[in-house]
Amino acid sequence: MITEPVTEAYLHRVGATRPARPDADALRELHLRHLRTVPFENLSIHLGEEIVLEEKALLDKVVHARRGGFCYELGGSFAALLRALGFRVAFLQARTFAEEGRPGIPYDHLALAVETDDGTGPWLADVGFGDHSHHPLALDERGEQEDPGGSFHIRETPDGDLDVLRDGRPQYRLERRPRELSDFAAGAWYHRTSPASHFTRSLICSLLTGTGRTTLSGRKLITTVDGRRTERVLEGDAETLAAYRDHFGIVLDRLPPVPPSPATADGPATAGASG
């Protein structure tokens, strides 16, 4: 359990006040605020920084260093906050679907099953997939769920798993069995070391905004406002460092090297949104 000062610092980090009770409305607000303040990013992989899937290390990075991360880090830290506020949280492992429709490696992605005290839910909370649902999804609902991020559908597979679809396209296959954060260590190791991982082959930093999304892919700044997309290649190190600071609140003393073929699409969903 995280300490009270760290809980308050985390709430301040995402611009939220302590909810009166751990209900669905509070979860919905915290989920959206987290997506709009804590970026999806894989900078640590390219900066040579250690990625440690332990609660203190994750909170030090997200809360105190004001960084983001990929799914294991974002989901792990968000779970710590929710538990401190009285929510009941379980880690769920998922395998993201590749372009050809095959699910990826085990522990490819981390999502959360969250229980509230108002009799609703359980809720699928996912602040680490990149471009995904803005609000938690009802985990037991099998009809379409409309969200600002698209139309979502959770359907059961013959093996008892759950496929999460967005606008009719499968995003990931979710197991229902609760896991521990340490179970995801092998998936995190793969994504930060394997030449086949999209995270070693791309440099991404992306954040949901009130009007769309802002993404820095290598040195290309991509902004989407009310559905209109613009791209601009940044000039030099100073401008790129300023973009990390001004758009994502990330202050770096050096730039991560850009991989030979950086992702170019708007948002981590198209650059590989697992992890």
C-alpha positions as CSV (number, residue, x, y, z in Angstrom):
1,M,0.0,0.0,0.0
2,I,1.4,3.4,-0.9
3,T,1.7,6.0,1.7
4,E,-0.7,8.9,2.2
5,P,1.8,11.6,1.0
6,V,2.5,9.6,-2.2
7,T,-1.2,9.1,-2.8
8,E,-1.8,12.9,-2.5
9,A,1.2,13.5,-4.8
10,Y,-0.2,11.1,-7.4
11,L,-3.6,12.8,-7.3
12,H,-1.9,16.1,-7.8
13,R,0.1,14.6,-10.7
14,V,-3.2,13.7,-12.5
15,G,-5.0,16.9,-11.4
16,A,-7.6,15.0,-9.3
17,T,-9.0,15.4,-5.8
18,R,-9.5,12.5,-3.5
19,P,-12.8,10.9,-4.3
20,A,-15.4,10.7,-1.6
21,R,-15.9,6.9,-2.3
22,P,-14.4,4.3,-4.7
23,D,-17.4,4.2,-7.0
24,A,-17.7,4.0,-10.8
25,D,-17.9,7.8,-11.3
26,A,-14.6,8.3,-9.4
27,L,-12.9,5.5,-11.4
28,R,-14.2,7.1,-14.7
29,E,-12.7,10.5,-13.8
30,L,-9.4,9.1,-12.6
31,H,-9.0,7.0,-15.7
32,L,-9.6,9.9,-18.0
33,R,-7.3,12.3,-16.1
34,H,-4.6,9.7,-16.1
35,L,-4.8,9.3,-19.9
36,R,-4.5,13.1,-20.3
37,T,-1.6,13.7,-17.9
38,V,0.6,10.6,-17.9
39,P,2.0,9.9,-21.4
40,F,2.4,6.5,-23.0
41,E,6.1,6.4,-23.8
42,N,9.0,4.0,-24.3
43,L,11.9,6.5,-23.8
44,S,13.5,4.4,-21.0
45,I,14.2,1.6,-23.5
46,H,16.2,3.9,-25.7
47,L,17.8,5.9,-22.9
48,G,19.2,2.7,-21.3
49,E,17.2,3.2,-18.1
50,E,16.2,0.2,-16.0
51,I,12.6,-0.8,-16.0
52,V,11.6,-2.3,-12.7
53,L,8.1,-3.8,-12.2
54,E,7.9,-3.0,-8.5
55,E,5.5,-0.6,-6.9
56,K,8.0,1.8,-5.5
57,A,10.1,2.1,-8.7
58,L,6.9,2.7,-10.7
59,L,5.7,5.4,-8.4
60,D,9.1,7.0,-8.3
61,K,9.0,7.2,-12.1
62,V,5.4,8.3,-12.7
63,V,4.8,10.5,-9.6
64,H,8.1,11.9,-8.6
65,A,10.0,12.0,-11.9
66,R,6.8,12.9,-13.8
67,R,7.4,10.4,-16.5
68,G,5.1,8.0,-18.3
69,G,5.8,4.5,-19.5
70,F,4.3,1.6,-21.3
71,C,1.5,-0.7,-20.2
72,Y,3.3,-2.5,-17.4
73,E,4.4,0.7,-15.8
74,L,1.3,2.7,-16.4
75,G,-1.1,-0.1,-15.3
76,G,1.1,-1.0,-12.3
77,S,1.3,2.5,-11.0
78,F,-2.4,3.2,-11.6
79,A,-3.3,0.0,-9.7
80,A,-1.4,1.3,-6.7
81,L,-3.3,4.5,-6.7
82,L,-6.7,2.8,-7.1
83,R,-5.9,0.4,-4.2
84,A,-4.9,3.3,-2.0
85,L,-8.2,4.9,-2.7
86,G,-10.2,1.8,-1.8
87,F,-10.8,0.2,-5.1
88,R,-10.3,-3.6,-5.5
89,V,-7.9,-4.2,-8.4
90,A,-6.6,-7.3,-10.2
91,F,-3.9,-7.5,-12.9
92,L,-5.0,-9.2,-16.1
93,Q,-2.7,-10.4,-18.9
94,A,-3.5,-9.9,-22.5
95,R,-2.0,-10.7,-26.0
96,T,-2.4,-8.0,-28.6
97,F,-3.5,-8.9,-32.1
98,A,-0.9,-8.5,-34.9
99,E,-1.9,-7.1,-38.3
100,E,-2.5,-10.6,-39.6
101,G,-4.9,-11.3,-36.7
102,R,-2.8,-13.6,-34.5
103,P,-2.4,-12.8,-30.8
104,G,1.1,-11.9,-29.6
105,I,3.3,-13.3,-26.9
106,P,1.9,-14.2,-23.4
107,Y,2.0,-11.2,-21.0
108,D,2.1,-8.9,-24.1
109,H,-0.1,-6.4,-22.3
110,L,-1.3,-5.5,-18.8
111,A,-4.8,-4.3,-18.0
112,L,-6.8,-4.0,-14.8
113,A,-10.1,-5.5,-13.5
114,V,-11.5,-3.0,-11.0
115,E,-14.3,-3.5,-8.5
116,T,-16.1,-0.5,-7.1
117,D,-18.3,-0.1,-4.0
118,D,-21.5,0.9,-5.8
119,G,-22.5,-2.5,-7.2
120,T,-21.5,-1.7,-10.8
121,G,-18.8,-3.4,-12.8
122,P,-16.4,-5.1,-12.7
123,W,-14.6,-2.6,-14.9
124,L,-11.8,-3.0,-17.5
125,A,-9.5,-0.1,-16.8
126,D,-6.6,0.3,-19.3
127,V,-4.4,3.4,-19.1
128,G,-1.5,1.7,-20.9
129,F,-2.6,0.7,-24.3
130,G,-2.1,4.0,-26.0
131,D,-5.0,5.1,-28.3
132,H,-7.9,3.1,-26.7
133,S,-11.0,3.7,-24.7
134,H,-11.1,7.0,-22.7
135,H,-13.3,5.5,-20.0
136,P,-13.3,2.1,-18.3
137,L,-15.4,-0.6,-20.0
138,A,-17.9,-2.8,-18.3
139,L,-16.1,-6.1,-18.3
140,D,-19.3,-8.3,-18.2
141,E,-21.1,-6.3,-20.9
142,R,-21.3,-8.1,-24.2
143,G,-23.0,-5.4,-26.3
144,E,-21.5,-2.4,-27.9
145,Q,-20.0,0.2,-25.5
146,E,-19.8,3.7,-26.9
147,D,-16.8,5.7,-25.9
148,P,-15.1,8.9,-27.2
149,G,-12.4,6.6,-28.4
150,G,-14.7,4.4,-30.5
151,S,-17.2,1.7,-30.2
152,F,-16.0,-1.2,-28.0
153,H,-17.2,-4.7,-27.8
154,I,-16.0,-7.5,-25.4
155,R,-16.8,-11.0,-26.6
156,E,-16.0,-14.4,-25.2
157,T,-13.8,-16.8,-27.0
158,P,-14.4,-20.6,-27.1
159,D,-11.6,-21.1,-24.6
160,G,-13.2,-18.7,-22.1
161,D,-10.9,-15.7,-22.7
162,L,-12.2,-12.3,-23.7
163,D,-11.5,-10.4,-27.0
164,V,-11.6,-6.7,-26.8
165,L,-12.6,-5.1,-30.1
166,R,-12.6,-1.4,-31.1
167,D,-14.8,-0.4,-34.1
168,G,-15.0,-4.1,-35.0
169,R,-11.3,-4.7,-35.0
170,P,-9.8,-7.0,-32.3
171,Q,-7.3,-5.1,-30.1
172,Y,-6.3,-7.8,-27.6
173,R,-7.2,-11.2,-26.0
174,L,-7.7,-10.9,-22.3
175,E,-7.4,-13.7,-19.7
176,R,-9.8,-13.6,-16.8
177,R,-7.4,-15.2,-14.3
178,P,-5.9,-12.6,-11.9
179,R,-2.1,-12.2,-12.0
180,E,0.7,-10.6,-10.0
181,L,2.7,-7.7,-11.3
182,S,5.9,-9.8,-11.1
183,D,4.3,-12.2,-13.6
184,F,4.7,-9.6,-16.3
185,A,8.5,-9.4,-16.0
186,A,9.2,-11.7,-18.9
187,G,6.9,-9.7,-21.2
188,A,8.5,-6.4,-20.2
189,W,12.0,-7.9,-20.8
190,Y,11.0,-9.1,-24.2
191,H,9.6,-5.7,-25.2
192,R,12.6,-3.8,-24.0
193,T,15.3,-6.2,-25.5
194,S,14.0,-8.1,-28.5
195,P,14.8,-6.8,-32.0
196,A,11.3,-8.1,-32.9
197,S,9.6,-5.9,-30.4
198,H,8.0,-2.7,-31.8
199,F,9.3,-0.9,-28.8
200,T,13.0,-1.4,-29.7
201,R,12.2,-0.4,-33.3
202,S,10.3,2.8,-32.5
203,L,10.5,5.8,-30.3
204,I,7.1,7.0,-29.1
205,C,5.6,9.5,-26.6
206,S,1.9,10.1,-26.8
207,L,-0.8,11.8,-24.8
208,L,-4.5,12.1,-25.0
209,T,-5.7,15.7,-25.1
210,G,-9.1,17.3,-24.7
211,T,-9.4,17.7,-28.4
212,G,-7.5,14.7,-29.8
213,R,-4.0,13.4,-29.3
214,T,-0.4,14.6,-29.4
215,T,2.4,12.2,-30.4
216,L,6.2,12.6,-30.7
217,S,7.4,9.8,-33.0
218,G,11.1,10.0,-33.2
219,R,11.5,13.7,-34.2
220,K,8.1,14.0,-35.9
221,L,5.5,15.9,-33.9
222,I,2.0,14.7,-34.7
223,T,-1.1,16.5,-33.5
224,T,-4.7,15.6,-34.0
225,V,-7.3,18.2,-33.1
226,D,-11.0,17.5,-33.7
227,G,-10.1,14.8,-36.2
228,R,-7.6,17.0,-38.2
229,R,-4.1,15.7,-38.2
230,T,-0.9,17.7,-38.7
231,E,2.8,16.6,-38.8
232,R,6.0,18.5,-38.4
233,V,9.6,17.3,-38.2
234,L,11.4,19.1,-35.4
235,E,14.6,20.9,-36.0
236,G,17.5,20.0,-33.8
237,D,17.9,18.7,-30.2
238,A,16.8,21.9,-28.5
239,E,13.4,22.0,-30.2
240,T,12.9,18.2,-29.6
241,L,13.7,18.6,-25.9
242,A,11.4,21.5,-25.7
243,A,8.6,19.4,-27.3
244,Y,9.0,16.7,-24.6
245,R,8.8,19.3,-21.9
246,D,6.0,21.5,-23.3
247,H,3.6,18.8,-24.7
248,F,4.3,15.9,-22.3
249,G,5.8,17.5,-19.1
250,I,8.9,15.3,-19.5
251,V,12.2,17.1,-18.8
252,L,15.2,15.3,-20.3
253,D,18.9,16.2,-20.1
254,R,19.6,14.2,-23.3
255,L,17.6,12.8,-26.2
256,P,17.1,9.1,-26.7
257,P,18.5,7.9,-30.0
258,V,16.0,7.5,-32.8
259,P,15.8,4.0,-34.1
260,P,16.5,3.6,-37.9
261,S,12.8,3.2,-38.7
262,P,10.7,5.1,-36.1
263,A,7.0,4.7,-36.0
264,T,5.2,7.4,-38.0
265,A,1.5,6.8,-37.2
266,D,-0.5,8.9,-34.8
267,G,-0.4,7.3,-31.4
268,P,1.1,4.1,-30.0
269,A,-1.8,1.9,-31.2
270,T,-0.3,1.9,-34.6
271,A,3.2,1.8,-33.4
272,G,2.5,-1.2,-31.3
273,A,0.2,-0.5,-28.4
274,S,1.0,-3.4,-26.1
275,G,3.4,-3.4,-23.3
